Amino acid sequence: MNDIALETLERAAKGDIAAFEEVYKAASPFVYNVALRITCHDEDAQEVTQDVFMKIYHNLKDFRFASAFKTWVYRIAVNMAINHYRKHAKEKQSRVHNEYILDSTPSDSSTDEKALQGDCEAQLNALLNVLTPEHRACLVLREIEGLNYQQMATTLKIPVNTVRSRLKRARQSLWEKAGKEPKNDL
């Protein structure tokens, strides 16, 4: 996503559809990944990704390039994913349960690798689901996306100390869920 030229962003901000398509192609995998880690569901992540790009399309003309474009997109994606998650939490719990039942049917040996990958992803999603959306967003941005504390604070529009405390609480919750004692270096 860092390879989007400033000229392309400026053209897209002026309404150039071809330039916006370039922005979309470069940034949509990134936005989808952030949304997926927060919503924990493919369809929800796709919906959030579409919503994010609609918001970007309508607001790009107001972007002043005072911050990095990636940071601006992070902020939009995280906020929209959290809002989407909150809005659809009960519906999602029912859907995840039903999918788990359907996915637990025996598979033949040719799909064992897919099943193993699905199990790992299901475990990750189950762990992320025990966290509040705010804690999940911090954990995803830090551990999966690799942002530092300052980048996370800028993206989430919260103080750095709040980022630190949310990460600590998220990690403690995961340790408690796993039935283990937290490490001292949280």
TORMAR-888151 format. One record per residue: residue number from 1; x, y, z of N, C-alpha, C in turn. Coordinates in nm, 4 decimals, decimal comma, always signed. Example, Ala and Ser with C-alpha at 12.3 -4.5 7.8 and 13.67 -1.06 7.14 Angstrom:
BEGIN
k | n.X | n.Y | n.Z | ca.X | ca.Y | ca.Z | c.X | c.Y | c.Z
1 | +1,3190 | -0,5690 | +0,7800 | +1,2300 | -0,4500 | +0,7800 | +1,3200 | -0,3300 | +0,7800
2 | +1,2850 | -0,2250 | +0,7080 | +1,3670 | -0,1060 | +0,7140 | +1,2900 | +0,0030 | +0,7870
//
This chain:
BEGIN
k | n.X | n.Y | n.Z | ca.X | ca.Y | ca.Z | c.X | c.Y | c.Z
1 | +0,0811 | -0,1189 | +0,0000 | +0,0000 | +0,0000 | +0,0000 | +0,0857 | +0,1257 | +0,0000
2 | +0,2092 | +0,1143 | +0,0419 | +0,2979 | +0,2297 | +0,0453 | +0,3398 | +0,2767 | -0,0931
3 | +0,3125 | +0,1973 | -0,1952 | +0,3579 | +0,2321 | -0,3296 | +0,2557 | +0,3137 | -0,4091
4 | +0,1555 | +0,3709 | -0,3433 | +0,0585 | +0,4564 | -0,4115 | +0,1222 | +0,5941 | -0,4264
5 | +0,1342 | +0,6378 | -0,5496 | +0,1972 | +0,7663 | -0,5768 | +0,1080 | +0,8808 | -0,5303
6 | +0,1719 | +0,9863 | -0,4831 | +0,0997 | +1,1052 | -0,4392 | +0,0141 | +1,1603 | -0,5533
7 | +0,0681 | +1,1570 | -0,6737 | -0,0054 | +1,2050 | -0,7915 | -0,1342 | +1,1254 | -0,8124
8 | -0,1266 | +0,9937 | -0,7917 | -0,2452 | +0,9080 | -0,8062 | -0,3498 | +0,9445 | -0,7028
9 | -0,3070 | +0,9679 | -0,5788 | -0,3999 | +1,0071 | -0,4733 | -0,4646 | +1,1423 | -0,5040
10 | -0,3852 | +1,2352 | -0,5542 | -0,4394 | +1,3671 | -0,5875 | -0,5398 | +1,3578 | -0,7017
11 | -0,5094 | +1,2764 | -0,8033 | -0,6037 | +1,2580 | -0,9143 | -0,7329 | +1,1929 | -0,8645
12 | -0,7193 | +1,0932 | -0,7779 | -0,8371 | +1,0257 | -0,7228 | -0,9202 | +1,1238 | -0,6402
13 | -0,8537 | +1,2108 | -0,5658 | -0,9237 | +1,3099 | -0,4849 | -1,0031 | +1,4076 | -0,5713
14 | -0,9572 | +1,4270 | -0,6944 | -1,0262 | +1,5180 | -0,7867 | -1,1360 | +1,4476 | -0,8659
15 | -1,1565 | +1,3179 | -0,8371 | -1,2664 | +1,2459 | -0,9014 | -1,2265 | +1,1555 | -1,0164
16 | -1,0980 | +1,1374 | -1,0400 | -1,0511 | +1,0497 | -1,1475 | -1,0770 | +0,9038 | -1,1074
17 | -1,1715 | +0,8414 | -1,1751 | -1,2123 | +0,7043 | -1,1419 | -1,0981 | +0,6050 | -1,1635
18 | -1,0216 | +0,6209 | -1,2714 | -0,9096 | +0,5298 | -1,2973 | -0,8057 | +0,5384 | -1,1851
19 | -0,7796 | +0,6587 | -1,1371 | -0,6849 | +0,6761 | -1,0266 | -0,7393 | +0,6138 | -0,8991
20 | -0,8696 | +0,6316 | -0,8740 | -0,9291 | +0,5714 | -0,7546 | -0,9230 | +0,4187 | -0,7632
21 | -0,9407 | +0,3657 | -0,8829 | -0,9309 | +0,2204 | -0,9005 | -0,7905 | +0,1717 | -0,8659
22 | -0,6882 | +0,2499 | -0,9022 | -0,5503 | +0,2150 | -0,8650 | -0,5347 | +0,2146 | -0,7130
23 | -0,5928 | +0,3150 | -0,6483 | -0,5872 | +0,3235 | -0,5021 | -0,6566 | +0,2015 | -0,4423
24 | -0,7730 | +0,1689 | -0,4957 | -0,8483 | +0,0535 | -0,4462 | -0,7674 | -0,0757 | -0,4611
25 | -0,7096 | -0,0964 | -0,5786 | -0,6323 | -0,2194 | -0,6021 | -0,5128 | -0,2296 | -0,5080
26 | -0,4498 | -0,1173 | -0,4787 | -0,3321 | -0,1189 | -0,3920 | -0,3688 | -0,1340 | -0,2446
27 | -0,4813 | -0,0764 | -0,2030 | -0,5138 | -0,0708 | -0,0612 | -0,6171 | -0,1724 | -0,0147
28 | -0,6960 | -0,2278 | -0,1061 | -0,8052 | -0,3157 | -0,0615 | -0,7579 | -0,4424 | +0,0103
29 | -0,6490 | -0,5080 | -0,0302 | -0,6060 | -0,6245 | +0,0486 | -0,5702 | -0,5874 | +0,1925
30 | -0,5075 | -0,4747 | +0,2091 | -0,4701 | -0,4251 | +0,3403 | -0,5949 | -0,3975 | +0,4252
31 | -0,6918 | -0,3273 | +0,3687 | -0,8157 | -0,2938 | +0,4398 | -0,8912 | -0,4213 | +0,4747
32 | -0,9003 | -0,5135 | +0,3799 | -0,9702 | -0,6398 | +0,4044 | -0,9057 | -0,7149 | +0,5205
33 | -0,7733 | -0,7209 | +0,5226 | -0,7029 | -0,7936 | +0,6288 | -0,7302 | -0,7322 | +0,7656
34 | -0,7260 | -0,6006 | +0,7737 | -0,7571 | -0,5334 | +0,9008 | -0,9003 | -0,5649 | +0,9423
35 | -0,9931 | -0,5521 | +0,8481 | -1,1348 | -0,5781 | +0,8777 | -1,1573 | -0,7232 | +0,9180
36 | -1,0909 | -0,8160 | +0,8518 | -1,1078 | -0,9584 | +0,8833 | -1,0610 | -0,9892 | +1,0245
37 | -0,9500 | -0,9323 | +1,0641 | -0,8966 | -0,9591 | +1,1978 | -0,9838 | -0,9000 | +1,3076
38 | -1,0577 | -0,7962 | +1,2759 | -1,1447 | -0,7363 | +1,3772 | -1,2825 | -0,8016 | +1,3773
39 | -1,3373 | -0,8265 | +1,2595 | -1,4717 | -0,8848 | +1,2526 | -1,4704 | -1,0365 | +1,2630
40 | -1,3589 | -1,0992 | +1,2276 | -1,3410 | -1,2450 | +1,2340 | -1,4347 | -1,3218 | +1,1400
41 | -1,4793 | -1,2578 | +1,0348 | -1,5671 | -1,3265 | +0,9408 | -1,5470 | -1,2675 | +0,8019
42 | -1,5336 | -1,3553 | +0,7028 | -1,5036 | -1,3142 | +0,5665 | -1,6082 | -1,2193 | +0,5087
43 | -1,7347 | -1,2553 | +0,5192 | -1,8395 | -1,1711 | +0,4610 | -1,8459 | -1,0346 | +0,5284
44 | -1,8292 | -1,0319 | +0,6589 | -1,8284 | -0,9043 | +0,7303 | -1,7091 | -0,8195 | +0,6866
45 | -1,5935 | -0,8836 | +0,6718 | -1,4735 | -0,8114 | +0,6283 | -1,4917 | -0,7552 | +0,4873
46 | -1,5559 | -0,8323 | +0,3999 | -1,5817 | -0,7831 | +0,2651 | -1,6760 | -0,6630 | +0,2691
47 | -1,7787 | -0,6712 | +0,3508 | -1,8734 | -0,5611 | +0,3633 | -1,8057 | -0,4367 | +0,4204
48 | -1,7245 | -0,4554 | +0,5225 | -1,6522 | -0,3427 | +0,5816 | -1,5580 | -0,2816 | +0,4778
49 | -1,4892 | -0,3655 | +0,4019 | -1,3974 | -0,3165 | +0,2994 | -1,4712 | -0,2293 | +0,1980
50 | -1,5875 | -0,2733 | +0,1544 | -1,6672 | -0,1930 | +0,0617 | -1,7069 | -0,0602 | +0,1254
51 | -1,7507 | -0,0662 | +0,2497 | -1,7915 | +0,0558 | +0,3194 | -1,6741 | +0,1526 | +0,3369
52 | -1,5572 | +0,0971 | +0,3686 | -1,4382 | +0,1801 | +0,3853 | -1,4066 | +0,2537 | +0,2548
53 | -1,4119 | +0,1830 | +0,1436 | -1,3777 | +0,2484 | +0,0173 | -1,4848 | +0,3459 | -0,0297
54 | -1,6073 | +0,3232 | +0,0107 | -1,7103 | +0,4240 | -0,0174 | -1,6793 | +0,5514 | +0,0619
55 | -1,6400 | +0,5336 | +0,1868 | -1,6059 | +0,6490 | +0,2702 | -1,4814 | +0,7189 | +0,2155
56 | -1,3819 | +0,6415 | +0,1759 | -1,2608 | +0,7006 | +0,1187 | -1,2963 | +0,7782 | -0,0079
57 | -1,3777 | +0,7193 | -0,0924 | -1,4153 | +0,7844 | -0,2182 | -1,4833 | +0,9192 | -0,1915
58 | -1,5732 | +0,9219 | -0,0950 | -1,6467 | +1,0453 | -0,0661 | -1,5646 | +1,1476 | +0,0119
59 | -1,4613 | +1,1037 | +0,0836 | -1,3860 | +1,1951 | +0,1701 | -1,2429 | +1,2215 | +0,1246
60 | -1,1990 | +1,1569 | +0,0185 | -1,0607 | +1,1747 | -0,0265 | -1,0337 | +1,3201 | -0,0657
61 | -1,1342 | +1,3885 | -0,1161 | -1,1171 | +1,5295 | -0,1549 | -1,0830 | +1,6160 | -0,0327
62 | -1,1207 | +1,5724 | +0,0873 | -1,0937 | +1,6486 | +0,2095 | -0,9633 | +1,6071 | +0,2778
63 | -0,8990 | +1,5004 | +0,2302 | -0,7742 | +1,4541 | +0,2890 | -0,6647 | +1,5555 | +0,2563
64 | -0,5962 | +1,6056 | +0,3572 | -0,4981 | +1,7144 | +0,3393 | -0,3531 | +1,6654 | +0,3379
65 | -0,3305 | +1,5375 | +0,3430 | -0,1971 | +1,4796 | +0,3398 | -0,1108 | +1,5257 | +0,4559
66 | -0,1757 | +1,5679 | +0,5668 | -0,1028 | +1,6056 | +0,6882 | -0,0486 | +1,4812 | +0,7579
67 | -0,1173 | +1,3702 | +0,7415 | -0,0691 | +1,2426 | +0,7940 | -0,0519 | +1,1488 | +0,6750
68 | +0,0040 | +1,0330 | +0,7010 | +0,0239 | +0,9351 | +0,5945 | -0,1117 | +0,8814 | +0,5486
69 | -0,1240 | +0,8574 | +0,4217 | -0,2482 | +0,8024 | +0,3662 | -0,2798 | +0,6690 | +0,4323
70 | -0,1770 | +0,5875 | +0,4553 | -0,1969 | +0,4565 | +0,5170 | -0,2565 | +0,4709 | +0,6569
71 | -0,2102 | +0,5686 | +0,7325 | -0,2630 | +0,5914 | +0,8670 | -0,4094 | +0,6317 | +0,8607
72 | -0,4422 | +0,7174 | +0,7664 | -0,5806 | +0,7609 | +0,7485 | -0,6701 | +0,6432 | +0,7139
73 | -0,6241 | +0,5568 | +0,6241 | -0,7007 | +0,4391 | +0,5832 | -0,7137 | +0,3416 | +0,7008
74 | -0,6056 | +0,3211 | +0,7773 | -0,6101 | +0,2371 | +0,8979 | -0,7212 | +0,2842 | +0,9903
75 | -0,7208 | +0,4132 | +1,0174 | -0,8173 | +0,4700 | +1,1103 | -0,9602 | +0,4433 | +1,0631
76 | -0,9851 | +0,4685 | +0,9364 | -1,1190 | +0,4447 | +0,8810 | -1,1544 | +0,2969 | +0,8912
77 | -1,0618 | +0,2100 | +0,8502 | -1,0886 | +0,0657 | +0,8496 | -1,1145 | +0,0125 | +0,9905
78 | -1,0318 | +0,0501 | +1,0848 | -1,0479 | +0,0017 | +1,2221 | -1,1796 | +0,0510 | +1,2809
79 | -1,2078 | +0,1789 | +1,2657 | -1,3321 | +0,2329 | +1,3218 | -1,4551 | +0,1700 | +1,2584
80 | -1,4540 | +0,1536 | +1,1280 | -1,5704 | +0,0950 | +1,0616 | -1,5856 | -0,0529 | +1,0978
81 | -1,4737 | -0,1239 | +1,1114 | -1,4802 | -0,2657 | +1,1484 | -1,5337 | -0,2822 | +1,2899
82 | -1,4885 | -0,1982 | +1,3814 | -1,5385 | -0,2044 | +1,5196 | -1,6875 | -0,1733 | +1,5230
83 | -1,7276 | -0,0693 | +1,4535 | -1,8695 | -0,0336 | +1,4499 | -1,9532 | -0,1453 | +1,3887
84 | -1,9032 | -0,2047 | +1,2817 | -1,9745 | -0,3158 | +1,2176 | -1,9852 | -0,4335 | +1,3138
85 | -1,8757 | -0,4639 | +1,3825 | -1,8755 | -0,5756 | +1,4765 | -1,9800 | -0,5541 | +1,5857
86 | -1,9819 | -0,4365 | +1,6424 | -2,0779 | -0,4072 | +1,7488 | -2,2211 | -0,4211 | +1,6982
87 | -2,2455 | -0,3709 | +1,5784 | -2,3802 | -0,3715 | +1,5227 | -2,4308 | -0,5136 | +1,4963
88 | -2,3391 | -0,6025 | +1,4570 | -2,3798 | -0,7368 | +1,4169 | -2,3343 | -0,8459 | +1,5128
89 | -2,3026 | -0,8116 | +1,6372 | -2,2450 | -0,9081 | +1,7311 | -2,3355 | -1,0282 | +1,7564
90 | -2,4609 | -1,0056 | +1,7871 | -2,5497 | -1,1183 | +1,8174 | -2,5748 | -1,2041 | +1,6946
91 | -2,6009 | -1,1423 | +1,5831 | -2,6227 | -1,2164 | +1,4589 | -2,4994 | -1,2984 | +1,4225
92 | -2,3843 | -1,2392 | +1,4432 | -2,2590 | -1,3056 | +1,4094 | -2,2339 | -1,4281 | +1,4970
93 | -2,2642 | -1,4189 | +1,6250 | -2,2432 | -1,5327 | +1,7141 | -2,3233 | -1,6532 | +1,6674
94 | -2,4437 | -1,6320 | +1,6280 | -2,5282 | -1,7405 | +1,5788 | -2,4715 | -1,7986 | +1,4497
95 | -2,4284 | -1,7109 | +1,3592 | -2,3739 | -1,7553 | +1,2313 | -2,2445 | -1,8348 | +1,2500
96 | -2,1555 | -1,7874 | +1,3373 | -2,0293 | -1,8577 | +1,3624 | -2,0561 | -1,9960 | +1,4200
97 | -2,1503 | -2,0053 | +1,5113 | -2,1847 | -2,1348 | +1,5697 | -2,2347 | -2,2308 | +1,4617
98 | -2,3224 | -2,1845 | +1,3757 | -2,3745 | -2,2697 | +1,2685 | -2,2651 | -2,3124 | +1,1712
99 | -2,1748 | -2,2209 | +1,1383 | -2,0653 | -2,2559 | +1,0474 | -1,9719 | -2,3578 | +1,1117
100 | -1,9490 | -2,3452 | +1,2414 | -1,8634 | -2,4405 | +1,3104 | -1,9235 | -2,5806 | +1,3018
101 | -2,0538 | -2,5905 | +1,3208 | -2,1214 | -2,7205 | +1,3121 | -2,1087 | -2,7770 | +1,1716
102 | -2,1292 | -2,6939 | +1,0704 | -2,1177 | -2,7405 | +0,9315 | -1,9749 | -2,7792 | +0,8956
103 | -1,8763 | -2,7003 | +0,9436 | -1,7366 | -2,7269 | +0,9120 | -1,6801 | -2,8462 | +0,9870
104 | -1,7485 | -2,8964 | +1,0884 | -1,6942 | -3,0055 | +1,1679 | -1,7241 | -3,1430 | +1,1086
105 | -1,7827 | -3,1478 | +0,9895 | -1,8081 | -3,2762 | +0,9254 | -1,6762 | -3,3359 | +0,8783
106 | -1,6629 | -3,4703 | +0,8787 | -1,5375 | -3,5332 | +0,8386 | -1,5009 | -3,4996 | +0,6945
107 | -1,3704 | -3,4912 | +0,6691 | -1,3229 | -3,4611 | +0,5343 | -1,2328 | -3,5737 | +0,4855
108 | -1,2171 | -3,5819 | +0,3543 | -1,1272 | -3,6837 | +0,2995 | -0,9831 | -3,6350 | +0,3103
109 | -0,8876 | -3,7192 | +0,2774 | -0,7471 | -3,6871 | +0,2973 | -0,6996 | -3,5719 | +0,2095
110 | -0,7655 | -3,5466 | +0,0965 | -0,7221 | -3,4382 | +0,0095 | -0,7527 | -3,3018 | +0,0679
111 | -0,8425 | -3,2953 | +0,1628 | -0,8759 | -3,1664 | +0,2229 | -0,8276 | -3,1553 | +0,3671
112 | -0,7434 | -3,2492 | +0,4114 | -0,6918 | -3,2442 | +0,5483 | -0,6120 | -3,1172 | +0,5743
113 | -0,5332 | -3,0737 | +0,4774 | -0,4536 | -2,9533 | +0,4945 | -0,5439 | -2,8311 | +0,5096
114 | -0,6486 | -2,8239 | +0,4300 | -0,7435 | -2,7136 | +0,4408 | -0,8126 | -2,7168 | +0,5764
115 | -0,8444 | -2,8346 | +0,6231 | -0,9111 | -2,8486 | +0,7529 | -0,8191 | -2,8012 | +0,8649
116 | -0,6907 | -2,8373 | +0,8563 | -0,5941 | -2,7949 | +0,9572 | -0,5805 | -2,6429 | +0,9569
117 | -0,5720 | -2,5843 | +0,8382 | -0,5635 | -2,4388 | +0,8280 | -0,6909 | -2,3748 | +0,8832
118 | -0,8050 | -2,4335 | +0,8513 | -0,9324 | -2,3823 | +0,9017 | -0,9403 | -2,3914 | +1,0527
119 | -0,8868 | -2,5007 | +1,1096 | -0,8856 | -2,5160 | +1,2550 | -0,8012 | -2,4077 | +1,3206
120 | -0,6842 | -2,3804 | +1,2628 | -0,5974 | -2,2756 | +1,3176 | -0,6656 | -2,1402 | +1,3099
121 | -0,7279 | -2,1122 | +1,1972 | -0,7980 | -1,9853 | +1,1829 | -0,9173 | -1,9781 | +1,2780
122 | -0,9861 | -2,0890 | +1,2960 | -1,1002 | -2,0920 | +1,3886 | -1,0523 | -2,0673 | +1,5315
123 | -0,9376 | -2,1254 | +1,5678 | -0,8832 | -2,1035 | +1,7016 | -0,8442 | -1,9574 | +1,7209
124 | -0,7807 | -1,8993 | +1,6198 | -0,7434 | -1,7585 | +1,6273 | -0,8677 | -1,6716 | +1,6408
125 | -0,9680 | -1,6993 | +1,5594 | -1,0918 | -1,6222 | +1,5666 | -1,1612 | -1,6394 | +1,7019
126 | -1,1591 | -1,7613 | +1,7556 | -1,2205 | -1,7854 | +1,8860 | -1,1489 | -1,7055 | +1,9942
127 | -1,0162 | -1,7005 | +1,9869 | -0,9409 | -1,6218 | +2,0842 | -0,9700 | -1,4732 | +2,0680
128 | -0,9737 | -1,4245 | +1,9446 | -1,0015 | -1,2835 | +1,9215 | -1,1432 | -1,2468 | +1,9650
129 | -1,2352 | -1,3421 | +1,9545 | -1,3744 | -1,3152 | +1,9915 | -1,3938 | -1,2930 | +2,1410
130 | -1,3004 | -1,3379 | +2,2262 | -1,3155 | -1,3143 | +2,3701 | -1,2799 | -1,1704 | +2,4068
131 | -1,2192 | -1,0986 | +2,3138 | -1,1764 | -0,9619 | +2,3402 | -1,2839 | -0,8617 | +2,3013
132 | -1,2809 | -0,7474 | +2,3667 | -1,3688 | -0,6385 | +2,3248 | -1,3182 | -0,5879 | +2,1902
133 | -1,4018 | -0,5223 | +2,1124 | -1,3548 | -0,4701 | +1,9834 | -1,2344 | -0,3766 | +1,9969
134 | -1,2308 | -0,2956 | +2,1017 | -1,1183 | -0,2034 | +2,1216 | -0,9890 | -0,2803 | +2,1493
135 | -0,9967 | -0,3828 | +2,2341 | -0,8782 | -0,4629 | +2,2649 | -0,8358 | -0,5431 | +2,1425
136 | -0,9328 | -0,5967 | +2,0697 | -0,9033 | -0,6745 | +1,9493 | -0,8323 | -0,5868 | +1,8462
137 | -0,8812 | -0,4643 | +1,8276 | -0,8196 | -0,3740 | +1,7306 | -0,6740 | -0,3476 | +1,7675
138 | -0,6475 | -0,3218 | +1,8946 | -0,5092 | -0,2978 | +1,9375 | -0,4215 | -0,4201 | +1,9139
139 | -0,4713 | -0,5362 | +1,9498 | -0,3932 | -0,6582 | +1,9332 | -0,3657 | -0,6863 | +1,7857
140 | -0,4650 | -0,6691 | +1,7014 | -0,4474 | -0,6923 | +1,5573 | -0,3469 | -0,5943 | +1,4993
141 | -0,3609 | -0,4668 | +1,5334 | -0,2695 | -0,3667 | +1,4789 | -0,1260 | -0,3911 | +1,5249
142 | -0,1081 | -0,4373 | +1,6472 | +0,0270 | -0,4597 | +1,7001 | +0,0858 | -0,5928 | +1,6521
143 | +0,0147 | -0,7013 | +1,6764 | +0,0707 | -0,8342 | +1,6549 | +0,0587 | -0,8847 | +1,5109
144 | -0,0443 | -0,8433 | +1,4407 | -0,0636 | -0,8929 | +1,3042 | -0,0148 | -0,7911 | +1,2019
145 | -0,0497 | -0,6639 | +1,2226 | -0,0106 | -0,5607 | +1,1268 | +0,1269 | -0,5024 | +1,1566
146 | +0,1768 | -0,5216 | +1,2799 | +0,3126 | -0,4796 | +1,3131 | +0,3315 | -0,3311 | +1,3389
147 | +0,2257 | -0,2608 | +1,3742 | +0,2398 | -0,1179 | +1,4031 | +0,3060 | -0,0974 | +1,5387
148 | +0,3783 | +0,0145 | +1,5525 | +0,4335 | +0,0481 | +1,6830 | +0,3279 | +0,1237 | +1,7628
149 | +0,3572 | +0,1521 | +1,8896 | +0,2581 | +0,2147 | +1,9773 | +0,2119 | +0,3506 | +1,9247
150 | +0,3061 | +0,4308 | +1,8764 | +0,2702 | +0,5637 | +1,8277 | +0,1802 | +0,5551 | +1,7039
151 | +0,2116 | +0,4634 | +1,6127 | +0,1279 | +0,4453 | +1,4940 | -0,0121 | +0,3996 | +1,5334
152 | -0,0189 | +0,3113 | +1,6316 | -0,1487 | +0,2635 | +1,6788 | -0,2282 | +0,3776 | +1,7412
153 | -0,1626 | +0,4594 | +1,8225 | -0,2297 | +0,5720 | +1,8876 | -0,2832 | +0,6696 | +1,7830
154 | -0,2040 | +0,6948 | +1,6811 | -0,2467 | +0,7849 | +1,5734 | -0,3642 | +0,7254 | +1,4976
155 | -0,3551 | +0,5978 | +1,4664 | -0,4605 | +0,5304 | +1,3909 | -0,5913 | +0,5285 | +1,4673
156 | -0,5847 | +0,4967 | +1,5964 | -0,7053 | +0,4827 | +1,6772 | -0,7498 | +0,6132 | +1,7423
157 | -0,6666 | +0,7170 | +1,7272 | -0,6941 | +0,8482 | +1,7879 | -0,7111 | +0,8366 | +1,9396
158 | -0,6158 | +0,7668 | +2,0020 | -0,6145 | +0,7525 | +2,1473 | -0,4718 | +0,7764 | +2,1956
159 | -0,4537 | +0,8084 | +2,3242 | -0,3178 | +0,8279 | +2,3766 | -0,2366 | +0,6972 | +2,3747
160 | -0,1051 | +0,7121 | +2,3684 | -0,0160 | +0,5963 | +2,3661 | -0,0355 | +0,5106 | +2,4904
161 | -0,0555 | +0,5741 | +2,6062 | -0,0751 | +0,4965 | +2,7295 | -0,2029 | +0,4140 | +2,7244
162 | -0,3046 | +0,4640 | +2,6560 | -0,4277 | +0,3867 | +2,6392 | -0,4008 | +0,2656 | +2,5511
163 | -0,3192 | +0,2835 | +2,4477 | -0,2796 | +0,1710 | +2,3625 | -0,2109 | +0,0655 | +2,4474
164 | -0,1161 | +0,1075 | +2,5293 | -0,0425 | +0,0131 | +2,6141 | -0,1356 | -0,0624 | +2,7088
165 | -0,2275 | +0,0096 | +2,7727 | -0,3165 | -0,0581 | +2,8682 | -0,4130 | -0,1522 | +2,7963
166 | -0,4620 | -0,1136 | +2,6792 | -0,5521 | -0,2026 | +2,6047 | -0,4786 | -0,3286 | +2,5592
167 | -0,3549 | -0,3119 | +2,5153 | -0,2763 | -0,4298 | +2,4761 | -0,2533 | -0,5212 | +2,5958
168 | -0,2194 | -0,4631 | +2,7094 | -0,1960 | -0,5441 | +2,8290 | -0,3224 | -0,6204 | +2,8671
169 | -0,4365 | -0,5518 | +2,8664 | -0,5627 | -0,6174 | +2,9014 | -0,5999 | -0,7247 | +2,7990
170 | -0,5747 | -0,6982 | +2,6724 | -0,6040 | -0,7976 | +2,5684 | -0,5197 | -0,9228 | +2,5897
171 | -0,3925 | -0,9023 | +2,6153 | -0,3037 | -1,0171 | +2,6367 | -0,3415 | -1,0945 | +2,7622
172 | -0,3774 | -1,0219 | +2,8683 | -0,4204 | -1,0889 | +2,9914 | -0,5469 | -1,1715 | +2,9666
173 | -0,6398 | -1,1162 | +2,8926 | -0,7629 | -1,1902 | +2,8613 | -0,7316 | -1,3178 | +2,7838
174 | -0,6393 | -1,3089 | +2,6904 | -0,6031 | -1,4282 | +2,6123 | -0,5362 | -1,5325 | +2,7006
175 | -0,4484 | -1,4882 | +2,7910 | -0,3849 | -1,5830 | +2,8825 | -0,4889 | -1,6499 | +2,9726
176 | -0,5836 | -1,5705 | +3,0215 | -0,6891 | -1,6267 | +3,1063 | -0,7730 | -1,7267 | +3,0280
177 | -0,8035 | -1,6949 | +2,9043 | -0,8826 | -1,7850 | +2,8192 | -0,8068 | -1,9160 | +2,7970
178 | -0,6763 | -1,9048 | +2,7821 | -0,5941 | -2,0245 | +2,7603 | -0,5693 | -2,1009 | +2,8903
179 | -0,6071 | -2,0420 | +3,0041 | -0,5889 | -2,1094 | +3,1328 | -0,4466 | -2,1102 | +3,1795
180 | -0,3697 | -2,0087 | +3,1399 | -0,2290 | -2,0006 | +3,1785 | -0,2048 | -1,8715 | +3,2528
181 | -0,0916 | -1,8681 | +3,3199 | -0,0496 | -1,7462 | +3,3890 | +0,0145 | -1,6529 | +3,2875
182 | -0,0184 | -1,5247 | +3,2940 | +0,0453 | -1,4297 | +3,2013 | +0,1927 | -1,4158 | +3,2289
183 | +0,2673 | -1,3879 | +3,1229 | +0,4111 | -1,3629 | +3,1359 | +0,4312 | -1,2277 | +3,2006
184 | +0,5454 | -1,2102 | +3,2637 | +0,5743 | -1,0854 | +3,3310 | +0,6038 | -0,9705 | +3,2365
185 | +0,6371 | -0,9997 | +3,1106 | +0,6770 | -0,8949 | +3,0164 | +0,5601 | -0,8391 | +2,9357
186 | +0,4375 | -0,8483 | +2,9881 | +0,3227 | -0,7894 | +2,9181 | +0,3426 | -0,6423 | +2,9131
//
